[in-house]
Amino acid sequence: MSPISHLSPMKRREFLKTVGADIGETRNVYDQFPEVVERLDVLLQSYKQRGRSTPG
């Protein structure tokens, strides 16, 4: 279990939103789209490795 899985979706650091469907960005759909989360995580890691983003 993730150390933050017990937190409400709005209190998590991980936050995935559907901007077009949720203009107020009030719903976290992180758990509903694991394939999108994985794809974005791989992309972020590649950016970090190339020095295009900070580690934290």
mmCIF file of the N, C-alpha and C atoms, coordinates in Angstrom:
data_MODEL
# 
_entry.id   MODEL 
# 
loop_
_atom_site.group_PDB 
_atom_site.id 
_atom_site.type_symbol 
_atom_site.label_atom_id 
_atom_site.label_alt_id 
_atom_site.label_comp_id 
_atom_site.label_asym_id 
_atom_site.label_entity_id 
_atom_site.label_seq_id 
_atom_site.pdbx_PDB_ins_code 
_atom_site.Cartn_x 
_atom_site.Cartn_y 
_atom_site.Cartn_z 
_atom_site.occupancy 
_atom_site.B_iso_or_equiv 
_atom_site.pdbx_formal_charge 
_atom_site.auth_seq_id 
_atom_site.auth_comp_id 
_atom_site.auth_asym_id 
_atom_site.auth_atom_id 
_atom_site.pdbx_PDB_model_num 
ATOM 1   N N  . MET A 1 1  ? 0.848   -1.176 0.000   1.00 0.00 ? 1  MET A N  1 
ATOM 2   C CA . MET A 1 1  ? 0.000   0.000  0.000   1.00 0.00 ? 1  MET A CA 1 
ATOM 3   C C  . MET A 1 1  ? 0.895   1.242  0.000   1.00 0.00 ? 1  MET A C  1 
ATOM 4   N N  . SER A 1 2  ? 0.516   2.199  -0.773  1.00 0.00 ? 2  SER A N  1 
ATOM 5   C CA . SER A 1 2  ? 1.236   3.469  -0.834  1.00 0.00 ? 2  SER A CA 1 
ATOM 6   C C  . SER A 1 2  ? 1.123   4.177  0.511   1.00 0.00 ? 2  SER A C  1 
ATOM 7   N N  . PRO A 1 3  ? 2.195   4.882  0.921   1.00 0.00 ? 3  PRO A N  1 
ATOM 8   C CA . PRO A 1 3  ? 2.113   5.594  2.199   1.00 0.00 ? 3  PRO A CA 1 
ATOM 9   C C  . PRO A 1 3  ? 1.063   6.699  2.226   1.00 0.00 ? 3  PRO A C  1 
ATOM 10  N N  . ILE A 1 4  ? 0.562   7.083  1.070   1.00 0.00 ? 4  ILE A N  1 
ATOM 11  C CA . ILE A 1 4  ? -0.451  8.142  1.048   1.00 0.00 ? 4  ILE A CA 1 
ATOM 12  C C  . ILE A 1 4  ? -1.814  7.632  0.600   1.00 0.00 ? 4  ILE A C  1 
ATOM 13  N N  . SER A 1 5  ? -1.937  6.310  0.396   1.00 0.00 ? 5  SER A N  1 
ATOM 14  C CA . SER A 1 5  ? -3.202  5.790  -0.129  1.00 0.00 ? 5  SER A CA 1 
ATOM 15  C C  . SER A 1 5  ? -4.364  5.986  0.835   1.00 0.00 ? 5  SER A C  1 
ATOM 16  N N  . HIS A 1 6  ? -4.084  6.161  2.110   1.00 0.00 ? 6  HIS A N  1 
ATOM 17  C CA . HIS A 1 6  ? -5.156  6.365  3.084   1.00 0.00 ? 6  HIS A CA 1 
ATOM 18  C C  . HIS A 1 6  ? -5.674  7.804  3.075   1.00 0.00 ? 6  HIS A C  1 
ATOM 19  N N  . LEU A 1 7  ? -4.963  8.703  2.413   1.00 0.00 ? 7  LEU A N  1 
ATOM 20  C CA . LEU A 1 7  ? -5.391  10.104 2.376   1.00 0.00 ? 7  LEU A CA 1 
ATOM 21  C C  . LEU A 1 7  ? -6.518  10.283 1.382   1.00 0.00 ? 7  LEU A C  1 
ATOM 22  N N  . SER A 1 8  ? -7.312  11.270 1.611   1.00 0.00 ? 8  SER A N  1 
ATOM 23  C CA . SER A 1 8  ? -8.369  11.571 0.654   1.00 0.00 ? 8  SER A CA 1 
ATOM 24  C C  . SER A 1 8  ? -7.722  12.001 -0.655  1.00 0.00 ? 8  SER A C  1 
ATOM 25  N N  . PRO A 1 9  ? -8.380  11.793 -1.784  1.00 0.00 ? 9  PRO A N  1 
ATOM 26  C CA . PRO A 1 9  ? -7.794  12.167 -3.075  1.00 0.00 ? 9  PRO A CA 1 
ATOM 27  C C  . PRO A 1 9  ? -7.359  13.620 -3.150  1.00 0.00 ? 9  PRO A C  1 
ATOM 28  N N  . MET A 1 10 ? -8.010  14.509 -2.434  1.00 0.00 ? 10 MET A N  1 
ATOM 29  C CA . MET A 1 10 ? -7.651  15.921 -2.510  1.00 0.00 ? 10 MET A CA 1 
ATOM 30  C C  . MET A 1 10 ? -6.429  16.258 -1.656  1.00 0.00 ? 10 MET A C  1 
ATOM 31  N N  . LYS A 1 11 ? -6.018  15.378 -0.751  1.00 0.00 ? 11 LYS A N  1 
ATOM 32  C CA . LYS A 1 11 ? -4.873  15.645 0.120   1.00 0.00 ? 11 LYS A CA 1 
ATOM 33  C C  . LYS A 1 11 ? -3.591  14.997 -0.403  1.00 0.00 ? 11 LYS A C  1 
ATOM 34  N N  . ARG A 1 12 ? -3.686  14.205 -1.429  1.00 0.00 ? 12 ARG A N  1 
ATOM 35  C CA . ARG A 1 12 ? -2.525  13.524 -1.973  1.00 0.00 ? 12 ARG A CA 1 
ATOM 36  C C  . ARG A 1 12 ? -1.648  14.471 -2.770  1.00 0.00 ? 12 ARG A C  1 
ATOM 37  N N  . ARG A 1 13 ? -0.388  14.142 -2.835  1.00 0.00 ? 13 ARG A N  1 
ATOM 38  C CA . ARG A 1 13 ? 0.519   14.902 -3.688  1.00 0.00 ? 13 ARG A CA 1 
ATOM 39  C C  . ARG A 1 13 ? 0.221   14.588 -5.159  1.00 0.00 ? 13 ARG A C  1 
ATOM 40  N N  . GLU A 1 14 ? -0.121  13.317 -5.423  1.00 0.00 ? 14 GLU A N  1 
ATOM 41  C CA . GLU A 1 14 ? -0.456  12.916 -6.776  1.00 0.00 ? 14 GLU A CA 1 
ATOM 42  C C  . GLU A 1 14 ? -1.853  13.424 -7.106  1.00 0.00 ? 14 GLU A C  1 
ATOM 43  N N  . PHE A 1 15 ? -1.939  14.166 -8.166  1.00 0.00 ? 15 PHE A N  1 
ATOM 44  C CA . PHE A 1 15 ? -3.237  14.724 -8.536  1.00 0.00 ? 15 PHE A CA 1 
ATOM 45  C C  . PHE A 1 15 ? -3.335  14.715 -10.049 1.00 0.00 ? 15 PHE A C  1 
ATOM 46  N N  . LEU A 1 16 ? -4.313  14.028 -10.562 1.00 0.00 ? 16 LEU A N  1 
ATOM 47  C CA . LEU A 1 16 ? -4.578  14.001 -11.991 1.00 0.00 ? 16 LEU A CA 1 
ATOM 48  C C  . LEU A 1 16 ? -5.971  14.573 -12.194 1.00 0.00 ? 16 LEU A C  1 
ATOM 49  N N  . LYS A 1 17 ? -6.060  15.533 -13.074 1.00 0.00 ? 17 LYS A N  1 
ATOM 50  C CA . LYS A 1 17 ? -7.350  16.177 -13.284 1.00 0.00 ? 17 LYS A CA 1 
ATOM 51  C C  . LYS A 1 17 ? -7.712  16.159 -14.756 1.00 0.00 ? 17 LYS A C  1 
ATOM 52  N N  . THR A 1 18 ? -8.976  16.260 -15.015 1.00 0.00 ? 18 THR A N  1 
ATOM 53  C CA . THR A 1 18 ? -9.486  16.375 -16.374 1.00 0.00 ? 18 THR A CA 1 
ATOM 54  C C  . THR A 1 18 ? -9.960  17.814 -16.526 1.00 0.00 ? 18 THR A C  1 
ATOM 55  N N  . VAL A 1 19 ? -9.081  18.649 -17.010 1.00 0.00 ? 19 VAL A N  1 
ATOM 56  C CA . VAL A 1 19 ? -9.338  20.091 -17.041 1.00 0.00 ? 19 VAL A CA 1 
ATOM 57  C C  . VAL A 1 19 ? -10.607 20.426 -17.825 1.00 0.00 ? 19 VAL A C  1 
ATOM 58  N N  . GLY A 1 20 ? -10.815 19.814 -18.961 1.00 0.00 ? 20 GLY A N  1 
ATOM 59  C CA . GLY A 1 20 ? -11.998 20.120 -19.754 1.00 0.00 ? 20 GLY A CA 1 
ATOM 60  C C  . GLY A 1 20 ? -13.298 19.742 -19.075 1.00 0.00 ? 20 GLY A C  1 
ATOM 61  N N  . ALA A 1 21 ? -13.274 18.657 -18.289 1.00 0.00 ? 21 ALA A N  1 
ATOM 62  C CA . ALA A 1 21 ? -14.487 18.183 -17.630 1.00 0.00 ? 21 ALA A CA 1 
ATOM 63  C C  . ALA A 1 21 ? -14.640 18.729 -16.219 1.00 0.00 ? 21 ALA A C  1 
ATOM 64  N N  . ASP A 1 22 ? -13.556 19.254 -15.661 1.00 0.00 ? 22 ASP A N  1 
ATOM 65  C CA . ASP A 1 22 ? -13.571 19.731 -14.278 1.00 0.00 ? 22 ASP A CA 1 
ATOM 66  C C  . ASP A 1 22 ? -12.810 21.053 -14.206 1.00 0.00 ? 22 ASP A C  1 
ATOM 67  N N  . ILE A 1 23 ? -13.422 22.090 -14.695 1.00 0.00 ? 23 ILE A N  1 
ATOM 68  C CA . ILE A 1 23 ? -12.761 23.392 -14.805 1.00 0.00 ? 23 ILE A CA 1 
ATOM 69  C C  . ILE A 1 23 ? -12.261 23.891 -13.450 1.00 0.00 ? 23 ILE A C  1 
ATOM 70  N N  . GLY A 1 24 ? -12.984 23.594 -12.392 1.00 0.00 ? 24 GLY A N  1 
ATOM 71  C CA . GLY A 1 24 ? -12.568 24.022 -11.062 1.00 0.00 ? 24 GLY A CA 1 
ATOM 72  C C  . GLY A 1 24 ? -11.473 23.153 -10.459 1.00 0.00 ? 24 GLY A C  1 
ATOM 73  N N  . GLU A 1 25 ? -11.090 22.092 -11.169 1.00 0.00 ? 25 GLU A N  1 
ATOM 74  C CA . GLU A 1 25 ? -10.050 21.162 -10.728 1.00 0.00 ? 25 GLU A CA 1 
ATOM 75  C C  . GLU A 1 25 ? -10.304 20.678 -9.308  1.00 0.00 ? 25 GLU A C  1 
ATOM 76  N N  . THR A 1 26 ? -11.508 20.145 -9.097  1.00 0.00 ? 26 THR A N  1 
ATOM 77  C CA . THR A 1 26 ? -11.912 19.705 -7.768  1.00 0.00 ? 26 THR A CA 1 
ATOM 78  C C  . THR A 1 26 ? -11.894 18.188 -7.602  1.00 0.00 ? 26 THR A C  1 
ATOM 79  N N  . ARG A 1 27 ? -11.799 17.448 -8.698  1.00 0.00 ? 27 ARG A N  1 
ATOM 80  C CA . ARG A 1 27 ? -11.831 15.984 -8.623  1.00 0.00 ? 27 ARG A CA 1 
ATOM 81  C C  . ARG A 1 27 ? -10.482 15.401 -9.033  1.00 0.00 ? 27 ARG A C  1 
ATOM 82  N N  . ASN A 1 28 ? -9.963  14.518 -8.196  1.00 0.00 ? 28 ASN A N  1 
ATOM 83  C CA . ASN A 1 28 ? -8.716  13.824 -8.486  1.00 0.00 ? 28 ASN A CA 1 
ATOM 84  C C  . ASN A 1 28 ? -9.062  12.487 -9.136  1.00 0.00 ? 28 ASN A C  1 
ATOM 85  N N  . VAL A 1 29 ? -8.663  12.293 -10.380 1.00 0.00 ? 29 VAL A N  1 
ATOM 86  C CA . VAL A 1 29 ? -8.955  11.053 -11.092 1.00 0.00 ? 29 VAL A CA 1 
ATOM 87  C C  . VAL A 1 29 ? -7.716  10.160 -11.196 1.00 0.00 ? 29 VAL A C  1 
ATOM 88  N N  . TYR A 1 30 ? -6.748  10.399 -10.328 1.00 0.00 ? 30 TYR A N  1 
ATOM 89  C CA . TYR A 1 30 ? -5.484  9.664  -10.299 1.00 0.00 ? 30 TYR A CA 1 
ATOM 90  C C  . TYR A 1 30 ? -5.715  8.152  -10.259 1.00 0.00 ? 30 TYR A C  1 
ATOM 91  N N  . ASP A 1 31 ? -6.565  7.676  -9.370  1.00 0.00 ? 31 ASP A N  1 
ATOM 92  C CA . ASP A 1 31 ? -6.796  6.236  -9.217  1.00 0.00 ? 31 ASP A CA 1 
ATOM 93  C C  . ASP A 1 31 ? -7.614  5.637  -10.362 1.00 0.00 ? 31 ASP A C  1 
ATOM 94  N N  . GLN A 1 32 ? -8.306  6.452  -11.115 1.00 0.00 ? 32 GLN A N  1 
ATOM 95  C CA . GLN A 1 32 ? -9.164  5.947  -12.190 1.00 0.00 ? 32 GLN A CA 1 
ATOM 96  C C  . GLN A 1 32 ? -8.414  5.732  -13.505 1.00 0.00 ? 32 GLN A C  1 
ATOM 97  N N  . PHE A 1 33 ? -7.223  6.324  -13.642 1.00 0.00 ? 33 PHE A N  1 
ATOM 98  C CA . PHE A 1 33 ? -6.493  6.247  -14.896 1.00 0.00 ? 33 PHE A CA 1 
ATOM 99  C C  . PHE A 1 33 ? -5.032  5.854  -14.679 1.00 0.00 ? 33 PHE A C  1 
ATOM 100 N N  . PRO A 1 34 ? -4.786  4.632  -14.170 1.00 0.00 ? 34 PRO A N  1 
ATOM 101 C CA . PRO A 1 34 ? -3.409  4.227  -13.876 1.00 0.00 ? 34 PRO A CA 1 
ATOM 102 C C  . PRO A 1 34 ? -2.503  4.215  -15.109 1.00 0.00 ? 34 PRO A C  1 
ATOM 103 N N  . GLU A 1 35 ? -3.059  3.948  -16.272 1.00 0.00 ? 35 GLU A N  1 
ATOM 104 C CA . GLU A 1 35 ? -2.231  3.921  -17.488 1.00 0.00 ? 35 GLU A CA 1 
ATOM 105 C C  . GLU A 1 35 ? -1.756  5.328  -17.856 1.00 0.00 ? 35 GLU A C  1 
ATOM 106 N N  . VAL A 1 36 ? -2.573  6.314  -17.629 1.00 0.00 ? 36 VAL A N  1 
ATOM 107 C CA . VAL A 1 36 ? -2.170  7.706  -17.891 1.00 0.00 ? 36 VAL A CA 1 
ATOM 108 C C  . VAL A 1 36 ? -1.118  8.129  -16.877 1.00 0.00 ? 36 VAL A C  1 
ATOM 109 N N  . VAL A 1 37 ? -1.330  7.777  -15.619 1.00 0.00 ? 37 VAL A N  1 
ATOM 110 C CA . VAL A 1 37 ? -0.375  8.112  -14.568 1.00 0.00 ? 37 VAL A CA 1 
ATOM 111 C C  . VAL A 1 37 ? 0.984   7.496  -14.887 1.00 0.00 ? 37 VAL A C  1 
ATOM 112 N N  . GLU A 1 38 ? 0.995   6.237  -15.290 1.00 0.00 ? 38 GLU A N  1 
ATOM 113 C CA . GLU A 1 38 ? 2.251   5.556  -15.619 1.00 0.00 ? 38 GLU A CA 1 
ATOM 114 C C  . GLU A 1 38 ? 2.954   6.250  -16.788 1.00 0.00 ? 38 GLU A C  1 
ATOM 115 N N  . ARG A 1 39 ? 2.206   6.572  -17.815 1.00 0.00 ? 39 ARG A N  1 
ATOM 116 C CA . ARG A 1 39 ? 2.790   7.240  -18.989 1.00 0.00 ? 39 ARG A CA 1 
ATOM 117 C C  . ARG A 1 39 ? 3.377   8.601  -18.621 1.00 0.00 ? 39 ARG A C  1 
ATOM 118 N N  . LEU A 1 40 ? 2.660   9.354  -17.815 1.00 0.00 ? 40 LEU A N  1 
ATOM 119 C CA . LEU A 1 40 ? 3.155   10.661 -17.395 1.00 0.00 ? 40 LEU A CA 1 
ATOM 120 C C  . LEU A 1 40 ? 4.363   10.541 -16.471 1.00 0.00 ? 40 LEU A C  1 
ATOM 121 N N  . ASP A 1 41 ? 4.366   9.520  -15.615 1.00 0.00 ? 41 ASP A N  1 
ATOM 122 C CA . ASP A 1 41 ? 5.503   9.316  -14.725 1.00 0.00 ? 41 ASP A CA 1 
ATOM 123 C C  . ASP A 1 41 ? 6.765   8.978  -15.516 1.00 0.00 ? 41 ASP A C  1 
ATOM 124 N N  . VAL A 1 42 ? 6.644   8.120  -16.520 1.00 0.00 ? 42 VAL A N  1 
ATOM 125 C CA . VAL A 1 42 ? 7.784   7.779  -17.378 1.00 0.00 ? 42 VAL A CA 1 
ATOM 126 C C  . VAL A 1 42 ? 8.296   9.035  -18.083 1.00 0.00 ? 42 VAL A C  1 
ATOM 127 N N  . LEU A 1 43 ? 7.399   9.843  -18.577 1.00 0.00 ? 43 LEU A N  1 
ATOM 128 C CA . LEU A 1 43 ? 7.783   11.077 -19.255 1.00 0.00 ? 43 LEU A CA 1 
ATOM 129 C C  . LEU A 1 43 ? 8.504   12.031 -18.295 1.00 0.00 ? 43 LEU A C  1 
ATOM 130 N N  . LEU A 1 44 ? 7.974   12.188 -17.080 1.00 0.00 ? 44 LEU A N  1 
ATOM 131 C CA . LEU A 1 44 ? 8.613   13.057 -16.098 1.00 0.00 ? 44 LEU A CA 1 
ATOM 132 C C  . LEU A 1 44 ? 10.006  12.551 -15.741 1.00 0.00 ? 44 LEU A C  1 
ATOM 133 N N  . GLN A 1 45 ? 10.138  11.235 -15.549 1.00 0.00 ? 45 GLN A N  1 
ATOM 134 C CA . GLN A 1 45 ? 11.452  10.675 -15.221 1.00 0.00 ? 45 GLN A CA 1 
ATOM 135 C C  . GLN A 1 45 ? 12.453  10.940 -16.341 1.00 0.00 ? 45 GLN A C  1 
ATOM 136 N N  . SER A 1 46 ? 12.017  10.853 -17.591 1.00 0.00 ? 46 SER A N  1 
ATOM 137 C CA . SER A 1 46 ? 12.927  11.130 -18.706 1.00 0.00 ? 46 SER A CA 1 
ATOM 138 C C  . SER A 1 46 ? 13.340  12.602 -18.719 1.00 0.00 ? 46 SER A C  1 
ATOM 139 N N  . TYR A 1 47 ? 12.427  13.490 -18.370 1.00 0.00 ? 47 TYR A N  1 
ATOM 140 C CA . TYR A 1 47 ? 12.764  14.915 -18.271 1.00 0.00 ? 47 TYR A CA 1 
ATOM 141 C C  . TYR A 1 47 ? 13.806  15.151 -17.179 1.00 0.00 ? 47 TYR A C  1 
ATOM 142 N N  . LYS A 1 48 ? 13.613  14.503 -16.032 1.00 0.00 ? 48 LYS A N  1 
ATOM 143 C CA . LYS A 1 48 ? 14.544  14.657 -14.917 1.00 0.00 ? 48 LYS A CA 1 
ATOM 144 C C  . LYS A 1 48 ? 15.939  14.156 -15.310 1.00 0.00 ? 48 LYS A C  1 
ATOM 145 N N  . GLN A 1 49 ? 15.989  13.028 -15.987 1.00 0.00 ? 49 GLN A N  1 
ATOM 146 C CA . GLN A 1 49 ? 17.268  12.438 -16.385 1.00 0.00 ? 49 GLN A CA 1 
ATOM 147 C C  . GLN A 1 49 ? 18.010  13.339 -17.367 1.00 0.00 ? 49 GLN A C  1 
ATOM 148 N N  . ARG A 1 50 ? 17.290  14.082 -18.164 1.00 0.00 ? 50 ARG A N  1 
ATOM 149 C CA . ARG A 1 50 ? 17.912  14.985 -19.137 1.00 0.00 ? 50 ARG A CA 1 
ATOM 150 C C  . ARG A 1 50 ? 18.123  16.389 -18.573 1.00 0.00 ? 50 ARG A C  1 
ATOM 151 N N  . GLY A 1 51 ? 17.833  16.561 -17.282 1.00 0.00 ? 51 GLY A N  1 
ATOM 152 C CA . GLY A 1 51 ? 18.049  17.861 -16.659 1.00 0.00 ? 51 GLY A CA 1 
ATOM 153 C C  . GLY A 1 51 ? 16.995  18.889 -16.999 1.00 0.00 ? 51 GLY A C  1 
ATOM 154 N N  . ARG A 1 52 ? 15.847  18.449 -17.462 1.00 0.00 ? 52 ARG A N  1 
ATOM 155 C CA . ARG A 1 52 ? 14.771  19.371 -17.848 1.00 0.00 ? 52 ARG A CA 1 
ATOM 156 C C  . ARG A 1 52 ? 13.783  19.642 -16.741 1.00 0.00 ? 52 ARG A C  1 
ATOM 157 N N  . SER A 1 53 ? 13.932  18.983 -15.601 1.00 0.00 ? 53 SER A N  1 
ATOM 158 C CA . SER A 1 53 ? 13.041  19.194 -14.466 1.00 0.00 ? 53 SER A CA 1 
ATOM 159 C C  . SER A 1 53 ? 13.831  18.911 -13.197 1.00 0.00 ? 53 SER A C  1 
ATOM 160 N N  . THR A 1 54 ? 13.408  19.459 -12.106 1.00 0.00 ? 54 THR A N  1 
ATOM 161 C CA . THR A 1 54 ? 14.094  19.211 -10.846 1.00 0.00 ? 54 THR A CA 1 
ATOM 162 C C  . THR A 1 54 ? 13.550  17.946 -10.198 1.00 0.00 ? 54 THR A C  1 
ATOM 163 N N  . PRO A 1 55 ? 14.361  17.262 -9.383  1.00 0.00 ? 55 PRO A N  1 
ATOM 164 C CA . PRO A 1 55 ? 13.905  16.027 -8.754  1.00 0.00 ? 55 PRO A CA 1 
ATOM 165 C C  . PRO A 1 55 ? 12.729  16.211 -7.804  1.00 0.00 ? 55 PRO A C  1 
ATOM 166 N N  . GLY A 1 56 ? 12.519  17.342 -7.262  1.00 0.00 ? 56 GLY A N  1 
ATOM 167 C CA . GLY A 1 56 ? 11.440  17.478 -6.294  1.00 0.00 ? 56 GLY A CA 1 
ATOM 168 C C  . GLY A 1 56 ? 10.892  18.802 -6.326  1.00 0.00 ? 56 GLY A C  1 
# 
